[in-house]
Every structure is written in C-alpha cells, then in structure tokens.
Amino acid sequence: MRLSTGGAARTAGEISATEALRQACQSLQDMCAHIRVTFEKAWDEFEAQQPPPEPLAGREPTPGRAASAEPMTVE
C-alpha cells in the first residue's frame, strides 16, 4: 500500500504506509513532549506563587510525602 501526500512541507510524493505511520507517531510524540514541558513550566510558576501550606496540628509531615497520606495496607 502506498499513500500519496500532498501539501505537507515534510514530504512530497509517495511514501509507504509504514513511513506515514512512523512520521505520524513521531509528530504525536513531539507534540506530547511540548505539552509536557509547557505544563511543567506553568505548574512550577503556579507553585512558586502559592503560600506555604499550614502544618497539621500535632503531626510533622514526612519529607517528600503528602502530610495526609497514610500507607495502604493490602489484606
């Protein structure tokens, strides 16, 4: 099977279905990476603007772990 691509600046002419799928997957991966970087930057800026959380009465939070999180037990 061969697909004919028109208009796109990437390729002109015919490419195989496998190559078209590979290019589409690469474009999707690039877009996802861009979205992730953009989100993480916005999240870091948002967190930097937030006041520090109030400590819970009578309990020190464990570093690197949410203060309200309790360990899960599996029975």
N, C-alpha and C positions, 0 to 999 in steps of 0.2 A: 504494500500500500504506500502511496506517496501523496503528500499534501502539498498543495501549491500555496505559498504565502505571498500575499501582496501587501503593499503599503507600509509594512513594518520596516524600520530602518535596520533591524538586526540582520535579516537575511532577505535575499531576493531569489526567486526561482523556486525550485522544488527541493524539499527536504523530506527525509523519511519520517514516518510516524514516531519512531523511537526517538529521533533527534528533536522533533517537535515537543514530545512529552518531556524530554530531558531539559529543553530550554524553558518550558512552562514551569517545571518543578524548580529550576534554578531561580526563575523570576519570583516565584512564590517564596522560596527560602530567603532571597534578598529582601523582599517586602517585609517578611516576618521579622528579620533581623533589624530592619529600620524601625519598625513599630516598637520592638522591644527596647531598643536604645532610646527612642523618643519617650516612651513611657517611663523608663527608669530615671531619665533625667528629670522629667516632670515630677515624678514621685519624690526624688531626692530634694528638689526645690520645695515641694509641698511640706515634707517632713521638717526641713530646716526652718520653716515659718511657724511650726507648731510649738506651743509652750511645752515644757517637760511634763510628763504625767505625774499626777499626785501619787505619793506612796500609799500602799494599803496599810491600814491601821494594824499594828502588831505583827506584820509579816514583811520580811525583806524579799524582794523578787530575786529569783535565781538569774545570774547573768546569762544573757543570750536566750532567755526563755520568758514567755509572757507570764506575768505575775499570777494571773487567774487560771493558768493551765495546770491541770492535775494529770499525773501519769495515768495512762489507760491500763486496765487490767483485763486480761483475757482468761476466761474460765473454760 
